[in-house]
C-alpha cells in the first residue's frame, strides 16, 4: 500500500490516534494524502480522527471516500451512519427504490475481479456443455450437455453485469459533501432567493455547472445552486 517511509508515517499517525493525539494523527494522515497516497484504510482512519475531533462533515467525507474504494468495509459503513446521526437537523432522504438498493448491495458483495471470474467460469461451463451436446454419443448425455450449456450461458451474464456495475459505481464523481454549516440553496447562480438551508455533512449530487456555481440535488430530491467552495467532491 505504502513505501517504507510512508508506512512508518502511517504507523506514527495510527499510534498518535491511539494515544488520543488527534491533531497530530490528522496532520500525518493529511501529509500522506498530499504525497499522493490514498487507500481505504487511510481515508477510514482519517474519518475516525475527524469524528473524534467533532468535525463531522470532514469525517463523513473521508468515510465516503473510503467506501468508494472499498464498499464492503462494514466498519466504515457503520461509522458513517453514526457520523450522519450527528448532523444537526438533517434533510429527509428520499427512499431508494428497493430494486436499486438490492442491485447495489449485490454488486458490492464481491469485488469486480471476483464477479468477472465467476462470469468466466459460467461462460466456459456453457462452452463445455455445448461441446458435450455436439459430440455426446448417447442421447441422455447430449441432453445433459444442452441443459448445462443453456443454463451456464444464461447465468454468465449476471456476474458480468454486476462487475460492470461495480466499475461504474467506483468511477462516479458526481457526489459531494457540504463542508460548511447553514448553507443556503439558491434558485439560480448569484440569486438572492433561498430555497433551503443545508446542514454541514449533507451528501449532494452534482448535476450541472456554470462558472463556480453548481446545480445540485439534495437528499430530499430538491434541486438548486451552490457555490463550489462550500462542498468537496467524494
Number of C-alpha atoms within 10 A of each C-alpha: 10 13 9 9 9 17 13 12 18 21 15 16 27 23 15 18 20 12 10 13 15 22 15 17 26 21 13 21 25 17 15 18 14 10 10 8 15 17 15 20 18 23 24 26 23 28 29 26 28 23 21 15 15 13 17 23 28 25 27 31 27 25 30 26 21 26 21 19 17 17 23 17 17 11 11 24 17 12 18 23 13 14 23 18 12 14 17 14 11 15 17 10 10 11 9 9 8 9 9 10 11 12 13 16 13 14 22 19 15 17 16 20 12 15 22 20 15 17 23 16 15 22 19 15 20 24 18 17 25 22 15 19 22 14 11 16 10 9 10 11 16 19 16 16 24 20 16 21 24 16 15 22 20 13 16 22 17 16 23 20 16 24 23 16 18 22 14 10 15 15 11 10 12 13 17 20 22 25 22 16 16 13 18 18 25 22 17 16 19 11 10 11 12 14 15 17 14 21 20 24 26 23 26 23 19 19 14 12 15 10 8 10 17 19 22 23 19 20 17 12 13 12 20 19 25 24 19 15 11 14 22 16 17 19
